[in-house]
Amino acid sequence: MNRLSDALTRIYYRLVEAYGPQHWWPAGSVLEVMVGAVLTQSTNWQGVEKAITNLNENGLLSLGKLHHISVEELAEFIKPAGYFNLKARRLKNLIGMVAEAYGGDLEAMEQMETAQLRRELLSVNGVGPETADSILLYAFHRPIFVVDTYTYRVTSRHGLIEDEVNYQALQDMFMQHLPSDVDMFNEYHALLVRVGKLHCRRKPYCQDCPLEPLLPRPLHEALW
């Protein structure tokens, strides 16, 4: 095991020991994960849950209903998720791609090879790498690592990356130095979000952080 593999594995198992299973993604269907992946952009999950509940209670959580509802009407139902006008357009773009490319058949979509499916998701206006990869991992159970702000913070503060590393390079680091395991990638991303919210904030709060003992000494001294 090389240095990066060892470091990433240590971080993972310390987080597992500290926090246990995170039970992500909290959704009941492939479509619900896809909707949630768009709605969770730049907001907290509580607001997304309220928006999805609104869609469910009004019988709108189906590809057909979401495809035919207007952007303006959709925006009203997803208000709790914030940026609702923008997210309504983005969600309609995603649903439109599924309708046009797959005839609204999520099972047909699920049969696609991962690289092609990722390209198609990224071709949708408003779907970036994090959203696309969340859909791939949590909806279609593909072994692809989701990178977010917390991933950058933890790996940067532990001296594993340079500050200017891009999304793809950081994702490659995880995928090349860890087993290609859907369950592990699922848990790892969720655990990084957990430790990020509690400790690896914009201004770090290292006290009682399960990863604090793993900090390289110069970085440890700088953060403390």
DOBADREN-17842 format. One record per residue: residue number from 1; residue in one letter; chain; x, y, z of N, C-alpha, C in turn. Coordinates in Angstrom, 3 decimals. Atoms other than C-alpha are relative to their C-alpha. Layout:
<sites>
- NUM A A X Y Z X Y Z X Y Z
...
</sites>
This chain:
<sites>
- 1 M A 0.853 -1.194 0.000 0.000 0.000 0.000 0.889 1.244 0.000
- 2 N A -0.832 -1.203 0.054 1.487 3.370 -1.027 -0.511 1.064 0.979
- 3 R A 0.300 -1.029 -0.996 1.386 6.590 0.997 -1.427 0.521 -0.119
- 4 L A 1.343 -0.545 0.178 -1.822 7.952 -0.534 -1.075 -1.019 0.364
- 5 S A 0.963 1.049 -0.342 -3.662 4.655 -0.272 -0.108 -0.156 1.506
- 6 D A -0.027 0.148 -1.453 -2.593 4.359 3.351 -0.710 1.169 0.678
- 7 A A 0.603 -1.185 -0.615 -3.613 7.944 4.188 -1.512 0.027 -0.194
- 8 L A 1.439 -0.025 0.277 -7.028 7.709 2.505 -0.733 -1.104 0.762
- 9 T A 0.605 1.109 -0.739 -7.731 4.345 4.122 -0.077 0.320 1.487
- 10 R A 0.013 -0.386 -1.416 -6.770 5.649 7.587 -1.132 0.995 0.286
- 11 I A 1.058 -0.996 -0.182 -9.079 8.636 7.185 -1.364 -0.682 -0.007
- 12 Y A 1.297 0.675 0.119 -11.955 6.404 6.101 -0.340 -0.781 1.263
- 13 Y A 0.331 0.854 -1.139 -11.709 3.946 8.971 -0.103 0.775 1.309
- 14 R A 0.187 -0.848 -1.183 -11.291 6.677 11.584 -1.403 0.614 0.005
- 15 L A 1.344 -0.578 0.087 -14.487 8.285 10.316 -1.071 -1.049 0.244
- 16 V A 0.957 1.086 -0.239 -16.322 4.954 10.263 -0.092 -0.294 1.499
- 17 E A -0.014 0.285 -1.432 -15.239 4.310 13.841 -0.681 1.102 0.800
- 18 A A 0.558 -1.134 -0.748 -16.267 7.787 14.954 -1.503 0.175 -0.221
- 19 Y A 1.371 -0.366 0.335 -19.595 8.137 13.164 -0.906 -1.165 -0.403
- 20 G A 0.827 1.126 0.435 -20.751 4.723 11.943 -0.648 0.238 -1.351
- 21 P A 0.653 -0.120 1.314 -22.912 4.152 8.832 -0.878 1.252 -0.085
- 22 Q A 0.762 -1.241 0.184 -24.526 7.305 7.418 -1.336 -0.214 -0.724
- 23 H A 1.265 0.354 0.652 -27.315 5.561 5.451 -0.391 0.995 -1.095
- 24 W A 0.288 -0.862 1.156 -27.011 7.734 2.340 -0.324 -0.882 -1.195
- 25 W A 0.703 -1.264 0.142 -28.838 8.455 0.034 -1.396 -0.200 0.541
- 26 P A 1.332 0.208 -0.575 -32.117 8.959 1.961 -1.111 0.236 -1.033
- 27 A A 1.026 -0.142 1.033 -34.421 8.391 -1.043 -0.573 -1.370 -0.319
- 28 G A 0.683 1.260 0.222 -36.902 5.761 -2.106 0.050 -0.534 -1.405
- 29 S A -0.011 0.442 1.391 -36.281 5.546 -5.849 1.121 0.688 -0.759
- 30 V A -1.006 -0.612 0.878 -33.851 6.317 -8.671 -0.392 1.438 -0.327
- 31 L A 0.458 -1.342 0.347 -35.965 9.306 -9.691 0.149 0.955 1.174
- 32 E A -0.101 -0.864 -1.175 -36.032 10.666 -6.151 1.448 0.417 0.254
- 33 V A -1.417 -0.362 -0.138 -32.222 10.530 -5.980 0.375 1.045 -1.038
- 34 M A -0.327 -0.953 1.062 -31.974 12.345 -9.310 -0.547 1.388 0.312
- 35 V A 0.608 -1.280 -0.378 -34.369 15.046 -8.161 0.773 0.615 1.165
- 36 G A -0.730 -0.505 -1.158 -32.572 15.350 -4.833 1.381 0.504 -0.344
- 37 A A -1.350 -0.418 0.383 -29.176 15.630 -6.512 0.007 1.403 -0.597
- 38 V A 0.114 -1.359 0.544 -30.347 18.750 -8.361 -0.409 0.974 1.099
- 39 L A 0.521 -0.928 -1.011 -32.247 20.266 -5.455 0.999 0.288 1.106
- 40 T A -0.936 -0.192 -1.112 -29.392 19.821 -2.972 1.151 0.935 -0.343
- 41 Q A -1.050 -0.942 0.379 -27.122 22.157 -4.934 -0.121 1.271 0.846
- 42 S A -0.079 -1.257 -0.771 -26.080 25.031 -2.642 -1.077 0.136 1.072
- 43 T A 0.988 -0.092 -1.077 -28.505 24.147 0.141 0.170 -1.176 0.946
- 44 N A -0.073 1.113 -0.952 -29.031 21.851 3.122 -1.083 -1.026 -0.309
- 45 W A 0.902 1.096 0.340 -30.813 18.526 2.989 -1.398 0.201 0.581
- 46 Q A 1.318 -0.209 -0.596 -33.650 19.649 5.275 -0.943 0.700 -0.982
- 47 G A 0.812 -0.704 0.991 -34.887 22.063 2.626 -0.358 -0.890 -1.177
- 48 V A 0.251 0.931 1.107 -34.554 19.389 -0.062 -1.092 -0.991 0.380
- 49 E A 1.032 0.953 -0.456 -36.619 16.932 1.995 -1.391 0.628 -0.058
- 50 K A 1.298 -0.680 0.039 -39.410 19.492 2.311 -0.486 0.149 -1.438
- 51 A A 0.370 -0.160 1.409 -39.337 20.129 -1.442 -0.456 -1.326 -0.597
- 52 I A 0.373 1.320 0.523 -39.448 16.406 -2.260 -1.334 -0.451 0.598
- 53 T A 1.292 0.309 -0.621 -42.293 15.947 0.244 -1.127 0.725 -0.725
- 54 N A 1.004 -0.763 0.754 -44.200 18.694 -1.583 -0.317 -0.686 -1.331
- 55 L A 0.215 0.679 1.286 -43.687 16.897 -4.896 -0.775 -1.302 0.200
- 56 N A 0.660 1.278 -0.288 -44.739 13.560 -3.391 -1.469 0.201 0.337
- 57 E A 1.368 -0.203 -0.479 -47.837 14.896 -1.682 -0.924 0.527 -1.095
- 58 N A 0.800 -0.519 1.106 -48.980 16.542 -4.906 0.059 -0.894 -1.238
- 59 G A -0.010 0.975 1.076 -48.415 13.449 -7.027 0.890 0.355 -1.162
- 60 L A -0.856 -0.490 1.089 -45.592 15.042 -9.018 1.319 -0.747 -0.124
- 61 L A -1.293 0.666 0.045 -42.741 12.668 -8.304 -0.039 -1.182 -0.980
- 62 S A -0.060 0.975 1.087 -42.929 10.873 -11.636 0.603 0.707 -1.205
- 63 L A -0.629 -0.615 1.170 -41.049 11.434 -14.878 -1.019 0.716 -0.872
- 64 G A 1.018 -0.601 0.853 -44.233 12.117 -16.797 -0.495 1.327 0.545
- 65 K A 0.519 -1.236 -0.617 -45.568 14.705 -14.354 1.067 1.094 -0.007
- 66 L A -1.067 -1.003 -0.033 -42.209 16.439 -13.992 0.340 0.497 -1.399
- 67 H A -0.289 -0.404 1.373 -41.740 16.476 -17.755 -1.028 1.004 -0.515
- 68 H A 1.064 -0.829 0.570 -45.078 18.145 -18.427 -0.353 1.241 0.824
- 69 I A 0.282 -1.184 -0.807 -45.326 20.585 -15.519 0.846 1.173 -0.490
- 70 S A -0.769 -1.170 0.426 -44.242 24.126 -16.324 1.091 0.331 1.020
- 71 V A -1.082 -0.416 -0.887 -41.057 25.578 -14.869 -0.557 0.845 1.143
- 72 E A 0.569 -0.896 -1.007 -43.115 28.202 -13.043 -0.762 -0.777 1.072
- 73 E A 0.739 0.820 -0.971 -45.408 25.622 -11.425 0.954 -0.825 0.853
- 74 L A -0.963 0.823 -0.728 -42.487 23.375 -10.488 0.725 0.821 1.057
- 75 A A -0.728 -0.867 -0.929 -40.672 26.284 -8.860 -0.785 0.211 1.301
- 76 E A 0.824 -0.214 -1.191 -43.603 26.793 -6.462 0.103 -1.181 0.972
- 77 F A -0.041 1.193 -0.856 -43.389 23.211 -5.176 1.369 -0.229 0.642
- 78 I A -1.346 0.271 -0.520 -39.610 23.219 -4.640 0.592 1.204 0.728
- 79 K A -0.484 -1.206 -0.687 -39.342 26.576 -2.865 0.865 -0.286 1.226
- 80 P A -0.814 0.237 -1.202 -38.000 25.050 0.388 1.462 -0.314 -0.308
- 81 A A -1.373 0.356 0.360 -34.857 23.931 -1.505 0.852 1.227 -0.346
- 82 G A -0.747 -1.206 0.324 -33.877 27.547 -2.257 0.358 0.071 -1.477
- 83 Y A -0.344 -0.220 1.420 -32.884 29.054 -5.625 -0.999 -0.738 -0.897
- 84 F A 1.002 0.887 0.586 -36.156 27.507 -6.741 -0.246 0.240 -1.489
- 85 N A 0.201 -0.251 1.429 -36.491 29.232 -10.130 1.127 -0.641 -0.820
- 86 L A -1.154 0.589 0.678 -32.975 28.183 -11.157 -0.065 -1.530 0.049
- 87 K A 0.030 1.460 -0.141 -33.384 24.652 -9.799 -1.159 -0.620 -0.782
- 88 A A 1.112 0.509 0.814 -36.747 24.232 -11.508 0.447 -0.143 -1.449
- 89 R A -0.495 0.091 1.387 -35.091 24.970 -14.863 0.989 -1.147 -0.140
- 90 R A -1.001 1.068 0.068 -32.201 22.629 -14.100 -0.650 -1.382 0.089
- 91 L A 0.687 1.283 -0.143 -34.517 19.843 -12.991 -0.770 -0.335 -1.278
- 92 K A 0.708 0.220 1.258 -36.640 20.280 -16.113 0.984 -0.406 -1.108
- 93 N A -1.008 0.374 0.991 -33.460 20.080 -18.220 0.391 -1.475 0.146
- 94 L A -0.381 1.390 -0.248 -32.486 16.787 -16.572 -1.122 -0.960 -0.393
- 95 I A 1.144 0.850 0.331 -35.969 15.284 -16.875 -0.204 -0.031 -1.513
- 96 G A 0.136 -0.062 1.450 -36.087 16.449 -20.492 0.991 -0.909 -0.700
- 97 M A -1.004 0.895 0.588 -32.856 14.594 -21.281 -0.427 -1.456 0.126
- 98 V A 0.443 1.383 -0.203 -34.239 11.380 -19.754 -1.162 -0.325 -0.936
- 99 A A 1.162 0.215 0.866 -37.480 11.779 -21.720 0.418 -0.139 -1.460
- 100 E A -0.376 -0.012 1.412 -35.769 12.512 -25.030 0.972 -1.124 -0.347
- 101 A A -1.027 0.992 0.323 -32.773 10.152 -24.844 -0.442 -1.420 0.310
- 102 Y A 0.367 1.349 -0.452 -34.477 7.224 -23.098 -1.505 -0.248 -0.004
- 103 G A 1.455 0.172 0.019 -38.175 7.729 -23.697 -0.599 -0.042 1.389
- 104 G A 0.489 -0.004 -1.378 -38.575 8.310 -19.971 0.178 -1.325 0.708
- 105 D A -0.200 1.341 -0.567 -37.350 4.781 -19.234 1.283 -0.036 0.830
- 106 L A -1.171 -0.001 -0.870 -35.035 4.818 -16.219 0.720 -1.348 -0.010
- 107 E A -0.642 1.312 0.083 -34.406 1.084 -16.589 0.928 -0.062 -1.209
- 108 A A -0.870 -0.066 1.182 -33.010 1.695 -20.083 1.228 0.855 0.300
- 109 M A -1.106 -0.869 -0.393 -30.880 4.483 -18.663 0.993 -0.761 0.868
- 110 E A -0.833 0.758 -0.928 -29.595 2.112 -16.009 0.895 -1.012 -0.717
- 111 Q A -0.782 0.974 0.749 -28.270 -0.235 -18.689 1.232 0.612 -0.664
- 112 M A -1.090 -0.669 0.703 -25.863 2.363 -20.073 1.328 -0.163 0.733
- 113 E A -1.357 0.059 -0.554 -22.114 2.124 -19.575 0.292 1.301 0.755
- 114 T A -0.171 -1.133 -0.922 -20.917 4.449 -16.821 0.575 1.237 -0.671
- 115 A A -0.641 -1.173 0.618 -18.658 6.702 -18.907 -0.964 0.736 -0.924
- 116 Q A 0.956 -0.641 0.898 -21.360 7.333 -21.504 -1.115 0.683 0.779
- 117 L A 1.062 -0.576 -0.827 -24.017 7.922 -18.867 0.487 1.282 0.669
- 118 R A -0.556 -1.204 -0.616 -21.737 10.416 -17.146 0.082 1.145 -1.009
- 119 R A -0.061 -1.034 1.041 -21.170 12.278 -20.423 -1.385 0.581 -0.274
- 120 E A 1.360 -0.477 0.268 -24.915 12.481 -21.008 -0.510 0.877 1.142
- 121 L A 0.418 -0.823 -1.143 -25.565 13.776 -17.511 0.690 1.358 -0.018
- 122 L A -0.753 -1.259 0.017 -22.829 16.391 -17.856 -0.400 0.901 -1.163
- 123 S A 0.452 -0.810 1.142 -24.333 17.531 -21.159 -1.244 0.813 0.350
- 124 V A 1.219 -0.701 -0.420 -27.421 18.723 -19.273 0.374 1.334 0.632
- 125 N A -0.259 -1.331 -0.546 -27.395 22.452 -18.563 -0.433 0.039 1.470
- 126 G A 0.295 -0.057 -1.431 -27.159 22.838 -14.766 0.431 -1.234 0.760
- 127 V A -0.511 1.206 -0.658 -25.694 19.394 -14.059 1.518 0.001 -0.122
- 128 G A -1.452 0.014 -0.035 -22.046 19.642 -13.022 0.517 -1.344 0.478
- 129 P A -0.588 1.289 -0.399 -19.621 16.885 -12.001 -0.533 -0.546 1.321
- 130 E A 0.466 0.506 -1.293 -20.769 16.680 -8.375 -1.417 -0.553 -0.090
- 131 T A 1.379 0.459 0.161 -24.444 16.381 -9.333 -0.050 -1.283 -0.826
- 132 A A -0.019 1.186 0.866 -23.735 13.895 -12.134 0.518 -1.216 0.755
- 133 D A -0.595 1.128 -0.713 -21.546 11.728 -9.922 -0.865 -0.455 1.172
- 134 S A 0.944 0.388 -1.050 -24.079 11.804 -7.082 -1.093 -0.895 -0.578
- 135 I A 1.017 0.822 0.667 -26.660 10.434 -9.510 0.577 -1.366 -0.346
- 136 L A -0.621 1.274 0.378 -24.252 7.784 -10.764 0.214 -0.907 1.210
- 137 L A -0.298 0.804 -1.187 -23.241 6.641 -7.281 -1.262 -0.413 0.741
- 138 Y A 1.118 0.263 -0.902 -26.472 6.933 -5.341 -1.267 -0.499 -0.701
- 139 A A 1.180 0.485 0.722 -29.106 6.307 -8.043 0.297 -1.279 -0.771
- 140 F A -0.316 1.132 0.868 -27.312 3.873 -10.356 1.084 -0.915 0.561
- 141 H A -0.936 0.879 -0.726 -24.825 2.377 -7.863 1.269 -0.305 -0.801
- 142 R A -1.255 0.145 0.725 -21.744 2.974 -9.989 1.162 0.386 0.913
- 143 P A -1.139 -0.300 -0.878 -18.322 2.953 -8.278 0.751 1.251 -0.458
- 144 I A -0.603 -1.276 0.375 -17.543 6.619 -8.792 -0.017 0.910 1.233
- 145 F A -0.125 -0.776 -1.234 -16.316 8.958 -6.063 -0.522 1.417 -0.207
- 146 V A 0.576 -1.342 0.057 -18.260 12.166 -5.407 0.893 0.968 0.772
- 147 V A -0.868 -1.015 -0.601 -16.115 15.224 -4.693 -0.822 1.250 0.306
- 148 D A 0.657 -1.262 -0.329 -17.376 18.303 -2.884 0.949 0.879 0.801
- 149 T A -0.831 -0.947 -0.745 -16.113 21.228 -0.811 0.700 -0.663 1.177
- 150 Y A -0.584 0.656 -1.166 -15.532 19.015 2.217 1.139 -0.941 -0.404
- 151 T A -1.086 0.857 0.501 -13.437 16.592 0.154 1.266 0.822 -0.196
- 152 Y A -1.149 -0.892 0.204 -11.183 19.486 -0.853 0.607 0.411 1.340
- 153 R A -0.521 -0.511 -1.272 -10.901 20.815 2.681 0.774 -1.058 0.767
- 154 V A -0.651 1.049 -0.787 -10.063 17.527 4.374 1.317 -0.419 -0.634
- 155 T A -1.230 0.470 0.654 -7.529 16.371 1.790 1.061 1.086 -0.063
- 156 S A -0.965 -1.108 0.024 -5.918 19.804 1.550 0.628 0.207 1.369
- 157 R A -0.508 -0.247 -1.350 -5.596 20.253 5.310 0.840 -1.159 0.525
- 158 H A -0.830 1.148 -0.380 -4.086 16.789 5.591 1.192 -0.174 -0.927
- 159 G A -1.191 -0.010 0.838 -1.470 17.627 2.984 0.013 -1.026 -1.112
- 160 L A 0.078 1.025 1.032 -2.732 15.141 0.391 -0.113 0.581 -1.405
- 161 I A 0.146 -0.646 1.303 -3.372 17.637 -2.427 0.562 1.410 0.056
- 162 E A -0.341 -1.408 0.123 -2.221 20.999 -3.680 -1.302 0.798 -0.058
- 163 D A 1.207 -0.820 -0.056 -4.671 23.880 -3.313 -0.687 0.138 -1.352
- 164 E A 0.575 -0.277 1.311 -5.168 24.258 -7.067 -0.523 -1.248 -0.721
- 165 V A 0.450 1.230 0.646 -6.174 20.641 -7.782 -1.462 0.134 -0.438
- 166 N A 1.373 -0.107 0.492 -9.329 20.332 -9.894 -0.829 -1.225 0.392
- 167 Y A 0.932 1.061 -0.384 -12.376 18.100 -9.453 0.481 -1.357 -0.500
- 168 Q A -0.361 1.285 0.596 -11.198 15.389 -11.836 1.239 -0.596 0.636
- 169 A A -1.242 0.498 -0.604 -7.723 15.135 -10.334 -0.255 -0.525 1.411
- 170 L A 0.292 0.445 -1.361 -9.117 14.855 -6.806 -0.816 -1.292 -0.030
- 171 Q A 0.773 1.230 0.144 -11.661 12.260 -7.882 0.914 -1.168 -0.397
- 172 D A -0.935 1.046 0.443 -8.914 10.300 -9.662 0.854 -0.505 1.161
- 173 M A -0.825 0.411 -1.129 -6.828 10.292 -6.487 -0.725 -1.039 0.856
- 174 F A 0.766 0.950 -0.804 -9.587 8.572 -4.526 -0.208 -1.311 -0.754
- 175 M A 0.355 1.196 0.750 -10.504 6.158 -7.298 1.208 -0.858 -0.362
- 176 Q A -1.210 0.760 0.325 -6.914 5.161 -8.041 0.679 -0.587 1.235
- 177 H A -0.688 0.447 -1.213 -5.903 4.629 -4.414 -0.915 -0.690 1.007
- 178 L A 0.934 0.748 -0.837 -8.985 2.924 -2.990 -0.627 -1.114 -0.838
- 179 P A 0.706 1.040 0.760 -10.833 -0.277 -3.946 -1.198 0.596 -0.734
- 180 S A 1.160 -0.463 0.763 -13.511 0.254 -6.612 -1.254 -0.616 0.592
- 181 D A 1.054 0.588 -0.825 -16.322 -0.296 -4.150 -1.128 1.014 0.199
- 182 V A 1.135 -0.914 -0.088 -19.758 1.325 -4.384 -0.337 0.343 1.449
- 183 D A 0.370 -0.236 -1.400 -20.532 0.883 -0.686 1.021 0.884 0.718
- 184 M A -1.038 -0.812 -0.639 -17.202 2.335 0.394 -0.066 1.446 -0.489
- 185 F A 0.080 -1.360 0.533 -17.509 5.337 -1.936 -1.228 0.723 0.544
- 186 N A 1.216 -0.563 -0.569 -21.049 5.895 -0.689 0.267 0.510 1.420
- 187 E A -0.250 -0.360 -1.395 -19.997 5.875 2.965 1.064 1.083 0.128
- 188 Y A -1.115 -0.942 -0.123 -16.756 7.783 2.419 -0.473 1.427 -0.271
- 189 H A 0.496 -1.341 0.320 -18.469 10.736 0.749 -0.885 0.529 1.122
- 190 A A 0.897 -0.423 -1.073 -21.167 10.849 3.420 0.762 0.335 1.277
- 191 L A -0.800 -0.236 -1.206 -18.588 10.641 6.214 0.814 1.289 -0.107
- 192 L A -0.728 -1.255 0.192 -16.532 13.488 4.721 -0.929 1.201 0.188
- 193 V A 0.973 -1.072 -0.226 -19.674 15.618 4.682 -0.249 0.166 1.497
- 194 R A 0.258 -0.051 -1.450 -20.291 14.724 8.333 1.141 0.700 0.732
- 195 V A -1.125 -0.612 -0.703 -16.786 15.610 9.522 0.215 1.435 -0.477
- 196 G A -0.132 -1.361 0.524 -16.785 18.668 7.265 -0.934 0.970 0.698
- 197 K A 0.974 -0.870 -0.658 -19.922 20.076 8.840 0.328 0.213 1.469
- 198 L A -0.291 -0.099 -1.429 -18.778 19.350 12.383 1.340 0.669 0.291
- 199 H A -1.361 -0.428 -0.329 -15.082 20.181 12.166 0.742 0.712 -1.133
- 200 C A -0.810 -0.572 1.081 -13.590 20.914 8.743 -0.787 1.093 -0.717
- 201 R A 0.761 -1.138 0.512 -15.507 24.131 8.294 0.940 0.976 -0.693
- 202 R A -0.850 -1.025 0.607 -14.288 27.220 6.484 1.073 0.440 0.997
- 203 K A -0.947 -0.200 -1.085 -12.677 28.079 9.817 0.041 -1.306 0.782
- 204 P A -0.021 1.352 -0.574 -11.510 24.674 11.104 -0.206 -0.012 1.511
- 205 Y A 0.214 0.238 -1.420 -12.637 23.397 14.486 0.531 -1.404 0.285
- 206 C A -0.691 1.280 -0.093 -10.136 20.626 15.220 -0.222 -0.733 1.322
- 207 Q A 0.197 0.637 -1.304 -11.034 19.964 18.850 -0.988 -1.157 -0.104
- 208 D A 0.818 1.217 0.006 -12.417 16.414 19.199 -0.276 -0.550 -1.400
- 209 C A 0.167 0.545 1.353 -12.189 15.843 15.439 0.700 -1.363 -0.077
- 210 P A -0.641 1.321 0.074 -11.513 12.136 14.768 1.220 -0.033 -0.914
- 211 L A -1.134 -0.032 0.925 -9.032 13.130 12.047 1.160 0.848 0.511
- 212 E A -1.055 -0.894 -0.517 -7.021 15.557 14.185 1.324 -0.723 0.241
- 213 P A -1.283 0.679 -0.213 -4.391 12.917 15.163 0.750 -0.316 -1.295
- 214 L A -0.648 0.328 1.272 -3.681 12.308 11.461 0.597 1.212 -0.698
- 215 L A -0.541 -1.207 0.636 -2.789 15.917 10.660 1.525 -0.013 0.025
- 216 P A -1.458 -0.172 -0.017 0.851 16.385 9.569 0.363 1.113 0.975
- 217 R A -0.313 -0.926 -1.064 2.631 18.294 12.307 -0.012 1.478 -0.413
- 218 P A 0.033 -1.434 0.353 3.227 21.590 10.415 -1.426 0.501 -0.229
- 219 L A 1.381 -0.403 0.217 -0.433 21.666 9.331 -0.783 0.006 1.308
- 220 H A 0.640 0.062 -1.319 -1.555 20.670 12.821 0.263 1.306 0.742
- 221 E A -0.375 -1.230 -0.716 0.332 23.628 14.289 -0.649 1.221 -0.625
- 222 A A 0.603 -1.155 0.694 -1.009 26.010 11.625 -1.496 0.110 0.301
- 223 L A 1.446 -0.019 -0.241 -4.651 24.990 12.190 -0.313 0.292 1.461
- 224 W A 0.243 -0.256 -1.418 -4.328 25.108 15.972 0.575 1.346 0.410
</sites>
